[in-house]
C-alpha cells in the first residue's frame, strides 16, 4: 500500500517484561495491520540501582511477528545522540512513546528532539504525568519530555487533568487503557484452580501485580482480618513480585494471623500463567492508595472478573460502581465491606454479564485510530 505510514514506537518491549512491554507490543500488532511499524527498545532500561525487582527480563520466547530493535540506553547521553540521528535517518511519519516515569524524561525527550523531522508527528501515551512516588527533578524532567510532543493520549481523566497543568493548549484525547487480550483465552474457574492446586469450593479474591506501597496490599491484608471476611471464609491470592521490602507485609501476615487464608505467590508471574490466576479468582481487588489508571483492570475485563477498586484517580472511571464491581474508600473496613457485599449479594452472574458489554469499548483499534487522527491533525 502506497499510503502506509512509517511508525516508530520508542519504549519498553521484549526482552523486557511487564505491562509496558505488553502494551507497546500489542499496540504495534494493531498498527502494523495497516502501516509499517518498528519498536526501538532499551539496551539499558533501568540501572540496577533503580530497579527494585529481581529481573527486568522476560523468560518468554521472542515475538517473531514484531520488528524490535534494542538501541536505547536510558542513562547515556552519548547514546541518545547516536540513536537520535538513527531516528532522523529512519525518517518516521509518526513517533509514539509512552510516558510513565520522570526519570525517562531526559532520554526520551532528547531522542524526540534529535529524531523528529519537520513532517514527523510525535504522540505520547501518558500512563502518568505526576508520578505516584515523587523524587527531586520530577517537574523539570516531565517538562523536558512534554515540550517536543505534538499531541497526547491520556488513559484517564485524572492524567488528562495533570497534563493540562503543564500543557494547557496542545491536542490531547482521553482513550482508556485497552483490554489486555494477549494473555490467552478464558478457561473455566475449575480448570484454573486445578492448575494452581486451589480448593475448588472456596471463595478467592486476587491481588495481582508488582507490590509497591501505593498499591495498598497492607490495606487488603488488614481487610482480610475483618470479622465479616473471616466469617465468609474468604481467601486471598497475592500474585506478584515485591518491588520494595517484603518485611512489613510478612509481619502483617503474622500479626493478623492470616497465614492460612492468604496465599503469597511473590515471584514474577509469566505471561502464560496470568490466565490461571484471574480465571481462578472470584473477584479482583485493587486496594490502591493512589492511582491514575491500572492495566490490572484491563486484564480483569478480558477475563471477565468483577472488581473491587478504591475510589482514587482513574480507577473509578474504569469500574462503574455496582455494575462491574464495587468502589470502596482506601481503608480496610470499606474494602472488606465491598468484598462482603459481592459475596453475600451473589453478584457474580450479573456483573460478568455487564463486563462482557462494558469491555467492548476498550479496543486497540480505537486507540490506534485516535493516534493516527491526532497525528494527521497537527
C-alpha positions in Angstrom: 0.0 0.0 0.0 1.5 3.3 -1.1 -0.1 5.3 1.7 1.4 3.2 4.5 2.7 5.3 7.3 6.2 4.6 8.8 5.6 4.4 12.6 8.2 4.2 15.3 7.4 3.2 18.9 10.0 4.2 21.4 9.9 2.4 24.7 9.8 -0.9 26.6 9.4 -4.2 24.6 10.9 -7.6 24.5 13.3 -8.8 26.0 12.0 -6.6 28.8 8.9 -7.8 30.6 5.8 -6.4 32.3 2.8 -4.2 31.4 4.7 -1.6 29.5 6.2 -4.1 27.1 2.9 -5.9 26.7 1.2 -2.5 25.9 3.7 -1.5 23.3 3.8 -4.9 21.6 0.0 -5.1 21.5 -0.2 -1.6 20.0 2.4 -2.5 17.4 0.3 -5.5 16.4 -2.7 -3.3 15.9 -0.9 -0.6 13.9 1.0 -3.0 11.6 -2.3 -4.2 10.2 -2.2 -1.1 8.0 1.2 0.5 8.5 5.0 -0.2 8.8 5.9 -0.4 12.5 9.1 -0.8 14.4 9.7 -0.7 18.2 13.0 0.6 19.4 13.5 -0.5 23.0 16.3 -0.3 25.5 19.7 -1.8 25.9 19.6 -0.4 29.4 16.1 0.5 30.7 16.7 0.9 34.5 20.2 0.7 36.0 20.2 -2.0 38.7 20.4 0.8 41.3 16.9 2.0 40.3 15.3 -1.4 39.7 13.6 -2.9 42.7 12.6 -6.3 41.3 14.5 -9.5 40.7 14.9 -9.2 36.9 13.9 -6.9 34.2 13.9 -9.6 31.5 11.3 -11.9 30.1 11.7 -15.7 30.0 9.1 -16.0 27.2 10.2 -16.6 23.6 10.8 -13.5 21.4 7.8 -12.3 19.4 8.7 -13.2 15.8 5.8 -11.2 14.3 7.2 -7.8 15.5 10.2 -5.8 14.5 12.0 -4.9 17.7 15.5 -3.3 18.0 17.5 -2.7 21.2 19.1 0.7 20.7 18.3 3.0 23.7 20.4 3.4 26.8 18.2 5.4 29.2 21.2 6.9 31.1 23.8 7.6 28.5 23.6 10.9 26.7 26.1 9.9 24.0 23.7 7.0 23.1 20.8 9.5 22.9 22.8 11.5 20.3 23.7 8.4 18.2 20.1 6.9 18.4 18.5 10.3 17.7 20.5 10.5 14.5 19.3 7.0 13.6 15.7 8.1 14.1 16.2 11.1 11.8 17.7 8.7 9.2 14.7 6.4 9.5 12.5 9.4 8.9 9.3 8.1 10.6 5.9 9.7 9.9 4.8 9.1 13.5 6.7 8.5 16.7 4.8 7.1 19.6 6.2 6.8 23.1 4.7 6.1 26.5 5.5 8.2 29.5 5.4 6.7 32.9 8.3 7.9 35.0 10.0 11.3 35.0 13.5 9.6 35.1 12.7 8.6 31.5 12.2 12.3 30.6 15.8 13.2 29.7 16.3 10.1 27.4 13.0 10.2 25.7 12.8 14.0 25.5 16.3 14.1 23.9 15.5 11.3 21.4 12.4 13.2 20.3 14.2 16.4 19.8 17.1 14.8 17.9 15.0 12.4 15.9 11.9 14.2 14.6 11.9 15.9 11.3 9.6 18.7 10.2 6.8 16.3 9.0 7.2 13.9 11.9 4.4 13.9 14.4 5.1 12.8 18.0 2.3 11.3 20.0 2.8 10.5 23.7 0.6 7.9 25.5 0.5 9.0 29.1 0.4 6.5 32.0 1.2 9.2 34.4 2.3 12.8 34.3 2.7 13.2 38.1 4.3 10.0 39.5 3.0 8.0 42.4 6.3 8.2 44.2 7.8 11.7 44.0 11.5 12.4 43.6 13.6 15.6 43.0 13.7 16.6 39.4 10.3 15.2 38.5 8.8 18.5 37.3 11.9 19.5 35.2 12.2 16.1 33.6 8.5 16.0 32.8 8.5 19.5 31.2 11.6 18.4 29.2 9.8 15.4 27.8 6.5 17.1 27.1 7.9 20.0 25.0 8.7 18.2 21.7 5.4 16.2 21.8 2.8 17.3 19.3 -0.3 15.6 20.9 -1.2 13.3 23.7 -3.3 10.3 24.6 -4.3 10.3 28.3 -5.6 7.0 29.7 -7.7 8.6 32.4 -9.3 11.9 33.2 -7.0 12.4 36.2 -4.0 12.1 33.9 -5.5 14.5 31.4 -6.1 17.0 34.2 -2.4 16.6 35.3 -1.3 17.2 31.7 -3.2 20.4 31.5 -1.2 21.9 34.3 1.9 21.5 32.1 0.4 21.7 28.6 -2.9 23.6 28.5 -3.1 24.0 24.7 -1.7 21.0 22.8 -4.2 18.5 21.5 -5.0 15.6 23.8 -7.5 12.8 23.8 -8.9 10.6 26.6 -8.7 7.0 25.5 -9.0 4.4 28.3 -6.4 1.7 28.5 -7.5 -1.0 26.0 -8.2 -4.6 27.1 -5.1 -6.7 27.7 -6.2 -9.6 25.5 -2.7 -11.0 25.0 -2.7 -13.4 28.0 -4.7 -16.1 26.3 -8.3 -17.2 26.2 -10.6 -17.6 29.3 -10.5 -21.0 30.9 -13.0 -22.3 33.5 -12.7 -21.5 37.1 -12.3 -25.2 38.0 -9.5 -25.7 35.4 -7.6 -22.6 36.7 -7.9 -23.7 40.3 -6.7 -27.2 39.3 -3.6 -25.6 37.7 -2.9 -23.6 40.9 -3.8 -26.5 43.2 -6.6 -24.5 44.9 -9.7 -25.7 46.7 -12.5 -25.8 44.1 -15.1 -24.8 46.6 -13.6 -21.8 48.5 -14.1 -18.1 47.8 -10.9 -16.5 46.4 -10.0 -12.8 45.8 -7.0 -11.8 43.8 -4.4 -9.1 44.3 -2.3 -9.0 41.1 0.8 -7.1 40.1 4.0 -5.7 41.4 3.9 -5.0 45.2 4.5 -1.3 45.9 3.4 0.9 48.8 0.9 2.9 46.8 -0.9 -0.3 45.7 -2.3 -0.8 49.2 -1.6 -4.5 49.8 -1.3 -3.6 53.5 -4.9 -2.3 53.4 -6.1 -5.6 51.8 -4.3 -7.7 54.4 -6.0 -5.7 57.2 -9.3 -6.1 55.4 -8.7 -9.9 55.3 -8.6 -9.8 59.1 -12.1 -8.2 59.3 -14.6 -10.5 61.0 -17.0 -10.2 58.1 -14.5 -11.8 55.7 -13.4 -14.4 58.3 -17.0 -15.4 58.7 -17.4 -15.9 55.0 -14.1 -17.8 54.9 -12.7 -15.6 52.1 -9.2 -16.5 50.9 -6.8 -14.1 49.1 -4.2 -14.8 46.4 -1.4 -12.3 46.2 0.3 -12.8 42.9 3.2 -10.5 42.1 6.8 -9.6 42.8 7.9 -7.4 45.7 9.2 -4.1 44.4 10.1 -3.0 48.0 10.9 -4.5 51.3 8.8 -7.6 52.0 9.2 -7.5 55.8 6.3 -5.2 56.7 3.9 -7.4 54.7 5.2 -10.6 56.2 4.9 -9.0 59.7 1.3 -8.1 58.9 0.5 -11.7 57.8 1.9 -12.9 61.1 0.4 -10.3 63.4 -3.1 -10.7 61.9 -2.7 -14.5 61.8 -3.6 -14.6 58.1 -1.2 -17.4 57.1 -3.8 -20.0 56.2 -6.1 -17.5 54.4 -3.6 -15.6 52.2 -1.6 -17.4 49.6 1.6 -15.4 48.7 2.8 -16.1 45.2 5.5 -13.4 45.1 7.6 -14.4 42.1 7.1 -12.7 38.8 4.1 -14.2 37.1 5.0 -15.3 33.5 2.6 -14.4 30.7 1.3 -17.9 30.2 0.3 -18.2 33.9 -1.6 -15.0 34.1 -4.9 -16.6 33.0 -4.7 -19.2 35.7 -4.7 -16.5 38.5 -7.5 -14.4 37.0 -9.7 -17.3 36.0 -9.3 -19.0 39.4 -10.5 -15.9 41.3 -14.0 -14.9 42.1 -13.1 -11.2 42.5 -10.1 -9.0 41.7 -9.3 -6.4 44.3 -7.3 -3.2 43.7 -6.9 -1.5 47.1 -4.7 1.3 45.8 -3.9 4.4 47.9 -3.3 6.4 44.8 -3.7 5.7 41.1 -4.1 7.1 37.6 -5.3 4.0 35.8 -4.4 0.4 36.1 -3.6 -2.3 33.5 -4.9 -4.8 36.1 -8.4 -3.6 35.5 -8.0 -4.3 31.8 -6.8 -7.8 32.4 -9.8 -8.4 34.7 -12.1 -7.1 31.9 -10.5 -9.5 29.4 -11.0 -12.5 31.8 -14.5 -11.2 32.8 -13.7 -10.9 36.5 -15.7 -8.4 38.7 -13.6 -6.0 40.7 -13.4 -4.1 44.0 -11.4 -0.8 43.5 -10.7 2.1 45.7 -12.1 5.5 44.6 -8.7 7.1 43.8 -7.5 8.5 40.5 -8.8 6.9 37.3 -9.8 3.6 38.8 -13.4 4.7 39.3 -13.6 5.6 35.6 -12.9 2.0 34.6 -15.2 0.3 37.2 -18.8 1.7 37.4 -19.9 1.1 41.0 -22.4 -1.7 41.3 -22.2 -2.6 37.6 -18.9 -4.5 37.0 -17.7 -4.2 40.6 -17.7 -2.1 43.7 -15.9 1.1 44.7 -14.5 1.5 48.2 -12.6 4.1 50.1 -8.9 3.3 50.7 -9.3 1.9 54.2 -9.6 -1.7 55.4 -13.2 -1.6 56.7 -14.6 -0.1 53.4 -12.6 -2.7 51.3 -13.9 -5.5 53.5 -17.5 -4.2 53.2 -17.3 -4.2 49.4 -15.9 -7.7 49.3 -18.6 -8.9 51.7 -21.3 -7.3 49.6 -20.1 -9.0 46.5 -20.3 -12.5 48.0 -23.4 -12.0 50.2 -25.4 -10.5 47.4 -24.2 -13.2 45.0 -23.3 -10.7 42.3 -21.1 -12.8 40.1 -23.5 -13.7 37.3 -24.9 -10.2 36.7 -21.5 -8.5 36.9 -19.9 -10.9 34.5 -22.7 -10.2 32.0 -22.1 -6.4 32.5 -18.3 -6.9 32.0 -18.9 -8.6 28.6 -20.8 -5.5 27.5 -18.5 -2.8 29.0 -15.3 -4.3 27.7 -16.4 -3.7 24.1 -15.5 0.0 24.3 -11.9 -0.8 25.3 -10.4 -1.8 21.9 -6.9 -1.5 20.5 -8.3 -0.3 17.1 -9.9 2.7 18.9 -6.5 3.7 20.3 -4.7 3.1 17.1 -7.2 5.2 15.1 -7.1 8.0 17.6 -3.3 8.2 17.5 -3.4 8.4 13.7 -6.1 11.1 13.9 -4.1 13.2 16.3 -1.0 12.8 14.1 -3.0 13.9 11.0 -4.5 16.9 12.8 -1.3 18.6 13.9 
